[in-house]
Amino acid sequence: MRKILALVTLILIGFSCKNEESNKLSVDVSNIEANVEIERFDIDFYNTKPSELSKTKEKYPMFFPSQPDSVWVNKINNKDEQELFAETQKVFSEINKEKEELTSLFKHVKYYNPKFVSPKVITMLTNIDYNNRIVYTDSLLLISLDSYLGKEHEFYNDYPAYVKQNNTKEHIVVDVAKAIVGKQMLPSMARSFIDKMIFRGKKMYLLDAYLPNTLDALKIGYSQIKLDWAERNEEQIWMYFVEKDLLYSTSKDVDKRFLDLAPFSKFYMEEDSQSPGRIGEWIGWQIVRSYMQKNDVSLHQLLQTSEDEIFKKSGYKPKR
């Protein structure tokens, strides 16, 4: 009976912490204005007739560097290009849900950053240029829809599973949020592993604030199975970092093992393949969450606080 009561108590404490964090980030954005208009360059371009090309060029001048019109006509009529367009249309014939998600995101960003202005949004195809699937400037947001056709799509057959699992339409708003966060946070000068973990944890906490209704697995880019593994083994992961004296390491090898994009993290143990990559980023996220739970600071103050101070004041204790 005592064991049952102890287990119930631990569960309630866990729920209490999650609810406390959830309440802190549950803000009312109903009165925040964020007008989102999405222009479909992908549709306009691939449906353009040669006689109408000048109109398309006039509407989207930034996409037409100086080239003879024959170059663009050939591109429009290219069999592979048209196949890519047709497959994209199967998934994104309409994008009302994506528009709703972007509207909510922009409202939350503006809530915390009143000077934020919703960018002009344009969808396009880039022949699955994964590294440039989202391009964001202060006034313009480009979304490459062909990078989000679904993790099982045949176009991604050559991609490793840990990469193509994020090639889904649900990841569009997450990738946009990450692009915005990337513009808001200056590059880190951190050298130690713990500082790098917490710097990335700050970015993840901004996603918590900007995407309060999005699942953690989507935000971190893990499968649910990999996220479950991280949550089950949080204490063991932390103890490994401590016992191996990795926290203040400046080794590039440590970054490769625990921070860089990879199918799994490298503890050099039998069950490594069950772990997610970038586990150091996930731990840094939990440290920042602990800091925000225990300290009455704003999101803006968090970004101004050094990684060292966050660590010292986080009172971080990994879940058993």
N, C-alpha and C positions, 0 to 999 in steps of 0.2 A: 504493500500500500504506500509506504514511504517513497519507494522508487517511482511509482506512478505520479504521486504528488509533486515530486522533484521534477519529473519530466514535464508535467503540466505547467509548473512555474517557469521553467526555461522557455517553453513555447510562448507563454504569455509575455515574458520579458522581450522575446524576439519580436512579437507582434507590436508591443508597445514602442520599441525603437523604430520599427518601420513606420508605424502610424505617426510618430512624432516627426520623422523626417518628411513623410507625405504631407502632413498638415503645414509644415514650414514652407513647402513649395506649392501648396494649393492656393493659388492667387486668382483673383477675379479679373479677367481680361475682357469682360463683355463690353466695357466702354472704351476699349482701346481700338483705334482705327488702324486697319491694315488692309488696304485695297490691293487685291491680288488679281492681276490680269495675266493670262498665259497666252502667248503667241505661239502657234504651231508652225514653226519654220519647216519641220519635217514634212508635214502635210502640204504646206504651200509649195515647197520646192519640188517634191516628187510628183506633184499633180500639175506642175507648170507645163504648159504647151510652149513650143518654141516662139510662137507669136506673142506670148504673154510674158516672156522672160524679163523684159525691161521693167514690167510692173513689180515683179518679185524682187528684182535687184534694187529697185527704188524703195521698196518696203524694208529690205534687210541689207543695206549697203555694206555693213561690217562683215558680211559673209561672202562678199564677192571682190576679192583682190583683182587687180588688173589682169584679165585673161580674155582671150577671144570667146565670144558667146558659144562657139562650137564646143569648147571645153565643158561648159555647164550642160549643154544639151546632151552631150555624150554621157556625162555623169548621170543625168536623169534617166536616160534610156538604158543604162548599163544593167544587164540581167541580174548580176549579184546585188547591185544597189537596190533594185526594185524588189528582190527577194527579201532583203533586210528590211525594207520599208513595209512590205506586206506582213512580215512576221511581227514587226513592232506594232502595226495597226491591230493585230489580233489581241494584243495585251492592252494597248493604249488607244483604242478607238475613241474613248472619251476619258477625261482625266479629272472628273468632278471630285473624287475622293482625294486625289493628290492636291487639288486646289484647296480643299477644306483643311488638309493637314498643314499645308504651307501657310495658310491664313492663321491658323492657331499658333504655329511656330513664330511667325512674324509678330503676332500680338504679344507673345511671351517675351520675345527679345526686346520689343519696344517697352514693355512694362519695366524691365530692368535697365534699359538703356533708352531713355526718352528721345534721344537725338537720332535713333535708328530710323531709317527710311526704307520702306519695302522696295526691293529692287524690281526692275522690269524682268519678267520671267519669259524665257524662250526655250522651247523644246527643240531638239535636233537629233541627228544621227551622226556618229563619228566613227563608224566601222569598229565599234566596240573598243574604243580607246579607254581602257580601264583607268589609267592614271589621270585622265582628264574628263572623267564622267560628270563631274560638277565643276563649273568654273564660276567663281563669284567675285565681283567687285562691289563697291558701295552702291552702284546704281544698276547693275546687270547681273542676272543669274542665268547661266546656261545649263540645261539638263540634257544629258545624252541618254535618251530613252532606251537605246539598243543595249545598254549595259544593265538593264533591269527586266529582262524577259522571263526570269525564273531560273532557279538553280539547276533545273533538269533540262533546260533548253539545249538542243543539239549544238547551237552556236558556241556553247561554252564547254564542249566535250574535252578540250585540251587543257582546261583550267583545273588546278588542284581543288579538291573538295573544300578546303578551308577558305578559298578565295570565292568560288562560285556560289557558296552558300549565302553570300551577301548580294548576289545579282538578282534581287527580287524587288518588286515595286514597293514593298513595305520599307525598303532601305533608302528610298529616295529622300524622304524628309530627314532621316538621320544623317545622311551624307551632306545634305544642305546645311543642317545645323552644325555639323563638324566644320564645314567650310566657313561659316560665319564665326564660329569660335576661333578658328585659325587666324582670322583677321583681327579679332579682338585681343588676342594674347600675343605679346611679343615673343620671339624665339627665346628659349631658355638658355642661360649660360651655365646651367647646373653641370657639375662634373661627377658627383657621387651617385651611386645607384639609388639611394633612398630619395635624393632630391629629384632625380629624373622620374622616379615612380610617382612622387607627389605632384610634380608639375603636370604629368599626364592625368593624375587623379583630379586636378583642378579642372582640366578640360572636360572630363567625364561628369564632374559635378555640374558644370554649366549645362550639359545635356540634360541632367536631372531637372534643372530649372526650366529649360526651354522646351523640354518634351516630357512633362510630368506624367503623361498617360501612356508613355511608350515603355514596352518591356525592356528589362535590363539586357536580355540576350540580344535584342536588336541594337541597343545603344552601343554595346561593347563589341558586337559583331561575332558572337559565339553561337554555336548551336545550343539548344537547351540542355542537351546531354553534357556538353563541355562546361556550361555554366554550373550545372548541378555538381559536377566534379569539383570545381573551384570552391563552391560553397561548402561542400562536405569536408574538404581538405584544407580549409583556410588556416587553421592552427598549424598543421604540419608544414605548409608552405612557408609560413612566417618563421617557424622554428628553424627550418632549413636555411633561410636567409641569415638568421642570427648566428646559428652554430657554425656556418661556413664563412662567417665574417664578410658577408657580401654587402651589407648596408652602405658602407662607406668606400666600397671599391669603385675605382674609376676605369676598370678594365673594359675594353670594347667587347671582349668575349662575353662578359656578363650581360651586356646590352643585347647581344645576338641571342643569347639563351633565353632571356626573360622579357625583352622589350620589343624586339623586332618582329615584324609580321612573319609567322611561321605556323606550320600545322600543329605543333605542340611545343611546350617548354621543355628545356633540357636539364633535368635534375640528375641525369645519368642513373636512372632507376628503371626497373622492369616496366612500371606502369606509366612511363613518360608519355606514351602514345595516347593515353586516356586524357591527358591534360590539354587545356587550350594553349595556344601561343599567347605571347604578351601577358603572361600571368602577373608580371611585375606591374603592369598598368592597372590590372584589376585590383591588386593589393593596394596600390596608391589611391585608387578610387575609394576603397573602404576606409583608408586612413583619413582622407578628406571628409568623407561622410561623418566619421566619428568626430572630427574637429568641429564640423558645423553643428552637430548635435549638442556638443558640450560648450560651445562658445556663442555668445550673442553677437554675431557679426553679419553684415550684409554681404551680398554677392560681390559687390564692388570692393568691399574691404578684404574679402577672401583673395581676390586677385592681386591686391597690394601687399599681401602678407607673404613673407618668405617661406620657402619650403621647410627650412629648419624650424621656424617658429610653429608652423602648422604641425609638424611631427611632435614637437615637445608638448604642445598643448592639446593634442588630439586625444590623449589617454587611450590610444588604440589598443584594444585587446581582441585578438582574433577569436571568432566563434569556435567553440569546441565541437 
